[in-house]
Amino acid sequence: MTIDWTMIRTGDADTLHDTIVVIAGWMIPLDPQAGRADYFLLGADEPCCGGCVPRNPSMSVEVQAAVPVALQAESVTLRGQLVRLLDDPAGWRYRLIDAVLLERPAVPLRSFSRRAFLASGAALGLTACAPGRFAGYTETQDNATPVAAGNDKPTWQAPAGTLTIDMHTHAGRVIVSRDPAIGARRPFVPLAKPMRAGGMNVVCLAIVTDTTVTRVSDNRKRFEAWREPEPGELYALGQTEFQRAHQLIEREQMRVVTNAAALSASGALGPCVIIASEGGDFLEGRLDRVDEAYTQYQLRHLQLTHYRVNELGDIQTEPPVHGGLTDAGADVIRRCNALGIVVDVAHGTYDLVKRAADTSTRPLVLSHSALASHPGARSRLITPDHARAIAGTGGVIGVWPSSGTFKDLHGMAEGVKRMADLVGVEHVGLGTDMLGFISPPVFRSYEQLPDLASALLLAGFSPAEVGAILGGNYRRVFEASVG
C-alpha cells in the first residue's frame, strides 16, 4: 500500500501498524559522508543540508533498511513494514523496518547504526541548522552544560526576592519501594546539600501511594497497575510515606512551607519543602482524609491521579473509565480550594483537566510534562489544548527533563520555550520528577540548576523570565491557592 505524508502527520498511519507500505521521501543519514547507511531518517521535505534532521517528528520516519542503502541526493521510494512507536526514546512516531529501495543503486560504502545516531545528538532535530539553536554554541561531553564560543557561558543572577521552586520531585527518596524486600526501609539520599549547591530554594516533595499495586511494564516503557488494592492498603501506605517525608526533612534539617508567609521567608531559611502527594490514592475515595493530611502531615500540594485509574478520575496512560474527573474528584478539588491546597492535574486525561478547570476556584498546576502535537495513546505528553486549559485557570505547567522527550538541557530549554510561546511565559514552570523516571533524565541533580538557567538564557528568555520559570510562577499559584 502506498501512503503519503499526510497520513504520517495526522497519525492516520496508526491503522497500518505492521503493514507493508510504500512511501517516498528524502534520505537523512547520520553521516552524509558515509555514502551508505542501513539506519537513517526518511523526511517529507528535502533537508537544507546533509544530515540536517527535521525538528518535527511528524515529518519524518525512522528507517531500518534490510541492507545498507546508497545515499541519494534526490527523493527515494522505500518499501517496508511500518511500525507505530509509542514514546520512542528519540521522539519518532513511526519506523519502517526491513526497508528496501525500490530502485537501489549499488555503491559499496560503509553503514551507520541507530545507536550511533542517538548518541550523536542529531535526534529530535538538535543539529546546528534546527530552528531555535544558537550558531556558535557547542555542548560539553556530558551533554548537560551549554558552552558559548570562547567558553563564555551566560550566567543567570537571580533578581532580588526570587525563589527557585521545583514543582514536583521525589528527591531524598521517600517513596516506599515496589520491592517488598526493601519496602519502607529504603535509605534516604541527601537532599539539602545538592539544593544548596545549585541554588534551589524550595521543592514540592511528593509521596506516591500506589507503589504496591503498580509496576514497570514488561517492555520497561511505562508504569502500570497490575492488581486492585486491598481495603485500607493505600491509606496505610500514605501514612508510611508522609511519615518518611517528615523523617527526611528532620534528618536534612529542612523546614516545611505551609503558607505564603513561610514561602516568602524560605529564601533566608535555607532549603525548604512543600509536602505533596502524587496521586490521591491514599484517600480511597474518602473526603475527610484530605483534612487529615492537611492537618496531620501538612499536605499543601495534591496531585489527583497517578498510575492507576482511581476514585478521582482517569489517567493518560490507561483507557478512560470515568469519562474524566469523577464527582468524588470534583469534591476533592473543592475541599482543597477551601483548605488551601494546590491542585495538581498531572497524569490526568484532558477530559479530567477540563472538568477540573470548571470546578476549581483556584489556579491549577500540571506539575510535570511537555508539549506534543500528537501524543501517543498512552503518552504522558500533552497537547496544546491540554496546556491551554491549565493556563486558562491562571495556572502553571511544569516542563520535565525526560530523556525520552529531550536530549539534553538545551533541548529542555527549547521545550520550555515552545510551551511559553503557546501559553505565555507566566504559565510555565519546572517539574523535575527527580528519582521518578525509568531512564535517567537530562536534569539529574539540583547542582545542575545553574546550567539549566544558562540554557534558558540561551533560548532567549530574559533573567526576569528565567526567575519566573524557575519558581516565580509556581509561587504565584501557591499564594493564590494556600494563602
ZAKEKOL-212242 format. One record per residue (C-alpha): residue in three letters; x, y, z. Coordinates in steps of 0.25 Angstrom, whole numbers, always signed. Each point is the difference from the previous one (the first is absolute). Example, Ala and Ser with C-alpha at 12.3 -4.5 7.8 and 13.67 -1.06 7.14 Angstrom:
2
ALA, +49, -18, +31
SER, +6, +14, -2
//
This chain:
483
MET, +0, +0, +0
THR, +5, +14, -4
ILE, -1, +10, +11
ASP, +3, +15, +0
TRP, +5, +10, +11
THR, -14, +5, +3
MET, -3, -14, +7
ILE, +13, +1, +8
ARG, -2, +14, +4
THR, -15, -2, +5
GLY, +3, -14, +6
ASP, -9, -7, -9
ALA, +11, -9, -3
ASP, -2, -6, +13
THR, -10, -9, -6
LEU, +11, -6, -9
HIS, +8, -5, +12
ASP, +8, -13, -5
THR, -5, +3, -15
ILE, +9, +0, -12
VAL, +0, +14, -6
VAL, +7, +8, -10
ILE, +4, +14, +2
ALA, +8, +11, -7
GLY, +9, +10, +7
TRP, +14, +5, +2
MET, +11, -8, +7
ILE, +7, +7, +12
PRO, +12, -8, +5
LEU, +8, +2, +13
ASP, +12, +2, -8
PRO, -2, +6, -14
GLN, +15, -4, -4
ALA, -3, -15, +3
GLY, -6, -3, -14
ARG, -8, -11, +5
ALA, -9, -3, +12
ASP, -9, -11, +6
TYR, -6, +10, +10
PHE, -5, +14, -4
LEU, -12, +9, +0
LEU, -9, +2, -11
GLY, -5, +14, -1
ALA, -12, +7, -6
ASP, +8, +11, -5
GLU, +14, +2, -6
PRO, +10, +3, +11
CYS, +7, +14, +0
CYS, +13, -7, +1
GLY, +5, -14, +1
GLY, -3, -7, +14
CYS, -10, +12, +4
VAL, -10, -7, +8
PRO, -15, +4, -1
ARG, -4, +7, +13
ASN, -14, -5, -1
PRO, -1, -15, +2
SER, -13, -1, -7
MET, +7, +4, -13
SER, +10, -12, +0
VAL, +0, -15, +1
GLU, +11, -8, +7
VAL, +6, -10, -10
GLN, +7, -14, +2
ALA, +4, -5, -13
ALA, +1, -15, -4
VAL, +14, +3, -6
PRO, +8, +13, +0
VAL, -6, +10, -10
ALA, +9, +9, -8
LEU, -3, +15, +4
GLN, -8, +7, -11
ALA, +0, +15, -3
GLU, -14, -1, -6
SER, -13, -5, +7
VAL, -1, -15, +1
THR, -11, -10, +1
LEU, +0, -11, +11
ARG, -8, -12, +3
GLY, +0, -6, +14
GLN, -8, -4, +12
LEU, -6, +12, +7
VAL, +1, -1, +16
ARG, -8, +10, +9
LEU, +9, +5, +11
LEU, -5, +4, +14
ASP, +9, +10, +8
ASP, +12, -4, -8
PRO, +13, +5, +7
ALA, +4, +8, -12
GLY, -14, +6, -2
TRP, -3, -7, -13
ARG, -15, -4, -3
TYR, +3, -11, -11
ARG, +10, -9, -4
LEU, +2, -7, -14
ILE, +7, -14, +3
ASP, +6, -9, -11
ALA, -1, +11, -9
VAL, +5, -1, -15
LEU, +3, +11, -10
LEU, -9, -3, -12
GLU, +11, +5, -9
ARG, +12, -3, +7
PRO, +14, +4, -6
ALA, +12, -9, +5
VAL, +11, +9, +6
PRO, +7, -9, +10
LEU, +3, +10, +12
ARG, +0, -1, +15
SER, -13, +1, +8
PHE, -5, +7, +13
SER, -8, -6, +12
ARG, -11, +6, +8
ARG, +8, -1, +13
ALA, +10, +10, -7
PHE, -11, +9, -5
LEU, -7, +1, +14
ALA, +14, +3, +7
SER, +3, +10, -11
GLY, -10, +10, +5
ALA, -7, +1, -14
ALA, -12, -6, +6
LEU, -12, +10, +2
GLY, +6, +10, -9
LEU, +11, +5, +9
THR, +9, +3, -11
ALA, +6, +13, -4
CYS, -10, +3, -10
ALA, -12, -3, +8
PRO, -9, +12, +3
GLY, +3, +6, +14
ARG, +14, -4, +1
PHE, +11, +10, +2
ALA, +11, +0, -10
GLY, +14, -1, +6
TYR, -4, -7, +13
THR, +4, -15, +3
GLU, -2, -9, +11
THR, +9, -7, +10
GLN, +2, -15, +0
ASP, -11, -3, +10
ASN, -10, +8, -8
ALA, -4, +8, +12
THR, +7, +13, +0
PRO, -2, +11, -11
VAL, +14, +6, -4
ALA, +1, +12, -9
ALA, +10, +2, -10
GLY, +13, +4, +7
ASN, -6, -7, +13
ASP, -8, +13, +3
LYS, -12, -7, +7
PRO, -11, +10, +4
THR, -3, -1, +15
TRP, -13, +3, +6
GLN, +0, +9, +12
ALA, -14, -1, +8
PRO, -7, +13, +1
ALA, -2, +5, +15
GLY, -11, -8, +6
THR, +0, -11, -10
LEU, -3, -14, +5
THR, +3, -13, -8
ILE, -10, -11, +2
ASP, -1, -14, -6
MET, -15, -3, -2
HIS, +2, -15, +1
THR, +11, -8, +6
HIS, +3, -14, +7
ALA, +14, +5, +4
GLY, +4, -6, +13
ARG, -7, -13, -3
VAL, -12, +0, +9
ILE, -8, -10, -9
VAL, -2, -14, +5
SER, +7, -9, -9
ARG, -8, -10, -9
ASP, +9, -11, +4
PRO, -6, -6, +13
ALA, +14, -4, +4
ILE, +4, +15, +2
GLY, -14, +6, +2
ALA, +0, +11, +10
ARG, +14, -2, +4
ARG, +6, +7, -12
PRO, +12, +9, +5
PHE, -2, +15, -3
VAL, +10, +7, -9
PRO, +5, +15, +2
LEU, -10, +11, -4
ALA, +4, +13, +7
LYS, +15, -1, -4
PRO, -3, +0, -16
MET, -11, +10, +2
ARG, +10, +10, +7
ALA, +11, -3, -11
GLY, -10, +3, -11
GLY, -8, +11, +6
MET, -13, -7, +1
ASN, -8, +6, +11
VAL, -13, -8, +1
VAL, -4, -13, -5
CYS, -14, -7, -1
LEU, +3, -13, +6
ALA, -10, -10, -5
ILE, -3, -13, +7
VAL, -6, -11, -9
THR, -11, -9, +5
ASP, -3, -10, -11
THR, +14, -7, +0
THR, -5, -13, +6
VAL, -10, -2, -11
THR, +8, +5, -12
ARG, +12, -5, -7
VAL, +9, +3, -12
SER, -6, -7, -13
ASP, +7, -12, -6
ASN, +6, +9, -11
ARG, +5, +10, +10
LYS, -6, +11, -7
ARG, -10, +5, +11
PHE, -7, -3, +13
GLU, -13, -7, +1
ALA, -10, -5, +11
TRP, +0, -15, +1
ARG, -9, -3, +11
GLU, -11, +6, +8
PRO, +4, +5, +14
GLU, -6, -6, +13
PRO, -9, +9, +8
GLY, +9, +9, +8
GLU, +13, -4, -7
LEU, +2, +13, -7
TYR, -4, +9, +12
ALA, +10, -8, +9
LEU, +11, +2, -11
GLY, -3, +15, +0
GLN, +1, +1, +15
THR, +14, -7, -1
GLU, +5, +9, -11
PHE, -5, +13, +7
GLN, +8, -4, +12
ARG, +12, -3, -9
ALA, -1, +13, -6
HIS, +1, +7, +14
GLN, +11, -9, +4
LEU, +8, +4, -12
ILE, -3, +15, +3
GLU, +5, -2, +14
ARG, +12, -7, -4
GLU, +4, +10, -10
GLN, -4, +12, +10
MET, -9, +6, -10
ARG, -13, +8, +2
VAL, -14, -3, -5
VAL, -8, +11, -7
THR, -14, +1, +4
ASN, -5, +14, -5
ALA, +4, +12, -8
ALA, +7, +6, +12
ALA, +9, -12, +2
LEU, +3, +0, -15
SER, +4, +14, +0
ALA, +10, -2, +11
SER, +5, -13, -6
GLY, +11, +7, -8
ALA, +7, +4, +13
LEU, -3, -14, +7
GLY, +8, -9, -9
PRO, -6, -12, -8
CYS, -15, -1, +3
VAL, -10, -11, -3
ILE, -15, +1, -4
ILE, -7, -13, +3
ALA, -6, -6, -12
SER, -7, -13, -4
GLU, +1, -6, -14
GLY, -14, -6, -1
GLY, -12, +1, +9
ASP, +0, -16, +1
PHE, +2, +1, +15
LEU, -13, +7, +2
GLU, -7, -13, -5
GLY, -12, +9, -4
ARG, -2, +6, +14
LEU, +0, +15, +0
ASP, +3, +1, +15
ARG, +14, -5, -3
VAL, +3, +13, -7
ASP, -2, +7, +13
GLU, +8, -10, +8
ALA, +12, +1, -10
TYR, -1, +15, +1
THR, +0, +1, +15
GLN, +9, -12, +4
TYR, +10, -1, -11
GLN, +0, +15, -5
LEU, -4, -4, -15
ARG, -1, +12, -8
HIS, +1, -5, -15
LEU, -9, -12, -4
GLN, +1, -7, -14
LEU, -13, -7, -2
THR, +4, -12, -8
HIS, +13, -8, -3
TYR, +2, -14, -7
ARG, -14, -6, +3
VAL, -14, +4, -3
ASN, -4, +4, +14
GLU, -13, +5, +6
LEU, +3, +15, -4
GLY, +2, -2, -15
ASP, +6, -6, -13
ILE, +15, +0, -3
GLN, +8, +3, -13
THR, +7, -14, +0
GLU, -13, -9, +1
PRO, -13, +0, -8
PRO, -10, +9, +6
VAL, -11, -6, +10
HIS, -7, +12, +6
GLY, +0, +10, -12
GLY, +10, +9, +7
LEU, -2, +6, +14
THR, -10, -7, +9
ASP, -9, +6, +10
ALA, +9, -4, +11
GLY, +11, +7, -7
ALA, -8, +12, -1
ASP, -3, +0, +15
VAL, +15, -2, +3
ILE, +3, +12, -9
ARG, -10, +9, +8
ARG, +5, -5, +13
CYS, +15, +4, -4
ASN, -5, +13, -4
ALA, -7, +2, +13
LEU, +12, -5, +9
GLY, +11, +6, -8
ILE, +7, -11, -8
VAL, +6, +2, -14
VAL, -8, -9, -10
ASP, +9, -8, -10
VAL, -6, -7, -12
ALA, +13, -7, -6
HIS, -3, -14, -5
GLY, -15, +4, -2
THR, -7, -1, -13
TYR, -4, +12, -8
ASP, -14, -2, +4
LEU, +4, -1, +14
VAL, +7, +13, -1
LYS, -12, +7, -7
ARG, -9, -3, +11
ALA, +10, +3, +11
ALA, +2, +14, -7
ASP, -15, +2, +1
THR, -1, -5, +15
SER, +12, +7, +6
THR, +0, +15, +5
ARG, +15, +0, +1
PRO, +11, -1, -11
LEU, +3, -15, -4
VAL, +14, -6, -1
LEU, +5, -10, -10
SER, +13, -3, +7
HIS, +8, -8, -10
SER, -2, -3, -15
ALA, +3, +6, -13
LEU, -6, +4, -13
ALA, -3, -9, -12
SER, -9, +2, -12
HIS, -5, -14, +0
PRO, +3, -8, +13
GLY, -1, -15, -1
ALA, -11, -7, +6
ARG, +7, -2, +13
SER, +9, +12, +0
ARG, +2, +9, +11
LEU, +3, +12, -9
ILE, -12, +10, -2
THR, -6, +7, -12
PRO, -1, +15, -2
ASP, -14, +0, +4
HIS, +3, -8, +13
ALA, +11, +11, +3
ARG, -10, +11, -3
ALA, -10, -6, +10
ILE, +10, +1, +11
ALA, +4, +14, -4
GLY, -14, +5, -1
THR, -2, -2, +15
GLY, +13, +9, +3
GLY, +8, -13, +3
VAL, +13, -5, -3
ILE, +6, -12, -9
GLY, +13, -6, +5
VAL, +9, -4, -11
TRP, +7, -13, +4
PRO, +14, -5, -4
SER, -4, -14, -6
SER, +11, -5, -9
GLY, -11, -6, -8
THR, -4, +14, -3
PHE, +13, +8, +0
LYS, +14, -4, -4
ASP, +6, +10, +10
LEU, -2, +13, +7
HIS, +1, +8, -13
GLY, -12, -9, -5
MET, -7, +2, +13
ALA, +2, +15, +0
GLU, -6, +0, -15
GLY, -12, -8, +6
VAL, -2, +10, +10
LYS, +0, +11, -11
ARG, -10, -8, -8
MET, -9, +0, +12
ALA, +2, +14, +3
ASP, -3, +4, -14
LEU, -13, -7, +0
VAL, -6, +4, +14
GLY, +9, +12, +4
VAL, +13, -1, +9
GLU, -9, +3, +13
HIS, -6, -14, -2
VAL, +13, -8, +0
GLY, +8, -6, +11
LEU, +10, -11, +3
GLY, -4, -14, +5
THR, +12, -9, +0
ASP, -7, -13, +5
MET, +13, -3, +6
LEU, +2, -15, +3
GLY, -13, -3, -7
PHE, +5, -4, -14
ILE, +3, -14, -5
SER, +11, +5, -8
PRO, +10, +11, +5
PRO, -5, +14, -3
VAL, +8, +12, -6
PHE, -2, +7, +13
ARG, +6, -9, +11
SER, +4, +8, +11
TYR, -3, +14, +6
GLU, +14, +3, -2
GLN, -3, +2, -15
LEU, -10, +11, +3
PRO, +10, +11, -5
ASP, +2, -8, -13
LEU, -15, +0, -2
ALA, -1, +15, +2
SER, +11, +2, -10
ALA, -7, -8, -10
LEU, -13, +8, +2
LEU, +8, +13, -2
LEU, +6, -6, -13
ALA, -14, -4, -4
GLY, -4, +15, +0
PHE, -6, +2, +14
SER, +3, +12, +8
PRO, +6, -1, +14
ALA, -13, +4, +6
GLU, -8, -10, -9
VAL, +10, -11, +5
GLY, -3, +4, +14
ALA, -15, -2, -3
ILE, +2, -13, -6
LEU, +9, -6, +10
GLY, -9, +4, +12
GLY, -8, +13, -1
ASN, -11, -6, -8
TYR, -3, -11, +10
ARG, +2, +10, +11
ARG, -12, +8, -5
VAL, -9, -13, -1
PHE, +4, -4, +14
GLU, -3, +13, +6
ALA, -13, +1, -7
SER, -4, -15, +4
VAL, +6, -1, +14
GLY, +0, +15, +5
//
